[in-house]
Amino acid sequence: MYLTARQPFELDLRWLQAQAFRWCEGTDGWYYGFVKGHLIKVRNCDGGIEFRSNPAEESLAADVRSYFRLDQDIAPVHDALREDDKLRGLVEQYGGMRILRPDPWECLIAYICSQNNKIEGITAIVDKLAKRYGEPLTLDGVTLHSFPSPGRLAAAGESKLKGMNLGLSRASRIHEVARHITEGVLDLNALARWPHPLARGFLMSYQDIGPKIADCVCLFALDKGEAFPVDTNIGKGLERYGKKYTPGAENAQLMQWVRDHFGEHAGYAGQLLFLDQLEKQEPAPTPC
């Protein structure tokens, strides 16, 4: 099925994997990933995208359109950021990017796995969970595993998750949030309706979920465009402004400057800085 996209828009595996880690590359320009728990494949097409799925494409078209923000008028965002002479070139280079709308549950777990980790390491952990507790799905000869539900990981138990050697305290945190979602203590859909500071603060009430993880979830899964997750890559990018990011610190003054300088488009600005650093430091994304 073909879907039009407001321009500029261009799929690229680097920015897909930088936001939702399990996208991978097939042949003939196809990228494979998940939307609403369904395996799809997608590629660039004149003025938009072509995608295939099982179930039928018609039943997923609206979700795919929303996931990639194909209807977003990105021009006002670009126009605002071009006023910053340090971002102008990045807008031109990466202007086909969008902020994805991944599944909030998988997004939360993926970013819990991002602590002290690079993209390939995060992907490896999330894939390990999917292969152990998810379901195999096949599309045009490619088989990937769906991400397990909160109930599935809650039922697995903390000890079994610890036995998977996920590193740090990830198993305990994954089990805790899975259990809280199944018990109704944590409602990610409700958090999407909260103001950014409240949603961020609630996520940070969990041990080991700090500002960066909370803001990643707010930006990518909860539609908080003003969220600015900062790590060492984005911190390096901020050096062009003469700003210093200190890993592990609150960086309150820096974050106030970010809010004042980038405003409602902070999240998109941060992703431009992040992609620029990935091009310099990270290996090329790997295929399926």
N, C-alpha and C positions, 0 to 999 in steps of 0.2 A: 504494500500500500504506500502511496505517495502522500506526504503531508507538506504543505508550504510552511515557510518560516519567514518571519519578518527579518529583514536583512540589516546588518550583516550577521550571518550565522554560518559556522563551519565546525563540524565534528572533528575532534582531534583526540587521539588516545591519551595524550599526556594530560590534558585538562580533565578528561573524563576520569582517569585513574587518580588524579590529584584530589578529586572530590568524593567519588564513590569507587572504592578500590578494586572491585571485582570485574570491571570492564576489561575485556581482552580482545585481541585482534585475530580475525579469521583470514580468509582469502578474499580477493577481489574487492577490497575496500570495506568489507563488513566488520563491524564491531559487535561483540556479543556481551549482553548484560541482562539485568533483571529490572522489570518495572511491575510494581504491584505483585511481586512474587512470581511473575511469569517470565520465562526465558524469551528474549527477543534478540533479533539481529538488526542492525541499522547501519546505513551508510549515507554519505552525502549524495545529493541529487540536485539538479539545477533548481535553485530557489527554495530548497528545502531538504527533506530527507526521504529515503525509502526505508520501510521497515517490514519485517516479517515476524510472525509469532505463532505460537500454538498455545491457546486457542486462536480463533479467527481474528485477523487484524481489526475488523470492524468493531469488535467488542473491546479492544484496547486502545483504539485511536485517541480517544479523549484523554486517557491516562498518559499515553506517550507524549501527546502535545503538551500536557501540563508538566510532565517530568522534565522535558527539555526547554520549557518556557518558549515554545515556538511562536507564541502570539505576543511575547513581550516586545514593546517598543523600546529598544535598547538605546535609541538615539539620544534621549535626554540624559541618560547616564553617561554616555560617551562625551556629549557636549560639556557636561559639568566637569568631568575629569580631564578633558583636554585643556581646561583653563590652568591646570597644574602642569608647568613645563617639564616636570620630572616624570610625569605619567603620559604625556602626549604620545611619545613614541611607542609606549607599551600598549596604548589603546589601538594604535594602528597595527601593531604586530599581533595582538591577541584579541582583537575586537570581535571575532566570531564566537568567543566563549559565552556561555551562560552560567548562572548559578543553578545547579541542578536541584530537583526536588526529590531526593531519595526517600525511601521508607524510613520514618523516624526511628523505629526500633533497630533496624540493622545499622543505621547511621550512628546511633548511640553506642552500640557495641563496637563498631569499627573504630570509633574515636577513643573509646576506652582502651582499645588495643594500640592506639597511636602513641602512647606515652613512651618516650625514649626509643622511638622506632621510626624507620623510613617507610616509604610507600610499599616497597617489596616485602618488608617484614610484616606490615599491617595486613597486606593481601594474604600472606601465607597463613596468618593466624585465623583470619575470617574464613578462608577457604577450608582450613582444618576443621573448624566448627561446622561448616556447611556439609562437608563430606561425612563427618561423623553423625550428625543429627538432622541434616536436611534430606531432601528427596532428589534423586537424579532426574533431570529433565533433559530431553534431547530435541534439538532443532537442526534439521538439515545436516545430520551427521556429527554435530558437536554436542557433547554431554557435559553439563555443568549441574551443580547441586544448588537447590533453593536454600535460602537461609532459614534455619529453624525458628519456630515461633517462641515467644517468651515461655509459654507453658511447657514446651519441649525441653528447654534448657533448665527451667525451674525443676522439672521432674527428674532431670538427669542427676541432680544433686551436686553439691559443691565439691565433694571428694572426687567424683569422676571428672569434673572439669579441671580440678587441680592435677589430676593424673595425666592430662593432656599436655602439661608443661607449657602453658601459655605465657609464662614469665611474669615477673613482678607479683602484684596482687590481683592480676586480671581475672583469674577464675573466681575469686571471692566477690569481686565487684560485679562481674557478669551475672553470677547466680543471684546476688542481692537485687539487682535491678529487674532481672527476669521474674523473680518472686514478687517483687513489689508491683510490677505491671499486672501479673495474674491476680493479685489480691486487690487491685484497684488503688493502691497507695500512690503509684506513679501513673499519671495519665498524660502521655505525650501529646495527644490531640488537644487536650485542654491547655497544655503549656503553649501551644501555638496561638492561642487566643490571649495569652497574658502579654503585658508589656515586656520588652526585652530585658530590663533589669530584674524583673521578678522571675521570669523564666530562667534566666542565667543563674540567679541566686539559688533557686530551688535545685537545679542540677548540681550546683557546687556544694549543696548540703551533704552530698554523698562523699565519703572519704575517697581520695584519689581522683576525684573529678574536679580539676582546677579550672582556671579561667579559659585556657586554650581549648580544652575539650568541650566545656560548656558552650563557648562561643561557636565552635564548629557545628555543634548540634543546632544551636539557634540559627545560624546562617543557612545551613544546607537543608535542614529538615523542618524548621519551625517558621520559615519565611521572615526572619529578622534581618533585613538587608543592612541594618546599621551595625550588626555584630562584626567584630574585627578580631578573629582568632589570630594570635601572634605566636610564632615559634621562631627558632633560630633562623630559618630561611627568610621569613618576613622581616624579622629583626635586622637581618643583613640588608634587606632592601630598604629599610628605613634609614640606613646610614647615609643615603643620598640626601636626606633632609637634615643631617647632622644630629640625628636622634640615636640614643643608645637603648637597646633592649637587654635586660638582664634575665637570663633563664632562671625560673624558680622564684623570682621576686614578683611583687604585686605590680610594679611599673605603673603606679597610679597616675603620675604626671604625664607619662608617655601616652597612656590611654585617653587622658583628657585632651591632649593635643590631637590625637587621632580623631576623636569625636568632633572637635572644633574644626579641624582641617578638612576631613573627608565627609563629615555629616552623614546623611542618609545613604550615601553610596560607599560607606567605609568597607563593607564586605567585598564588593566588587573590586575596589582599589587594592585591597589586600591580596586578592587572587591574582591580580596583574603582577604585583610584586613577587608573589610566590612562584608563578609560572616563569618569570624572568630568572629567578634563582635556580629553579629546576633545570632550565636549559643549560645553565653553567655548571651545575654540580651533579645532577642525577644521571644515571645511565638511561638509555632509551627504554621505554616500556616493552615488556615481553609479550609475545603472542599467546593465544589460548593453548 
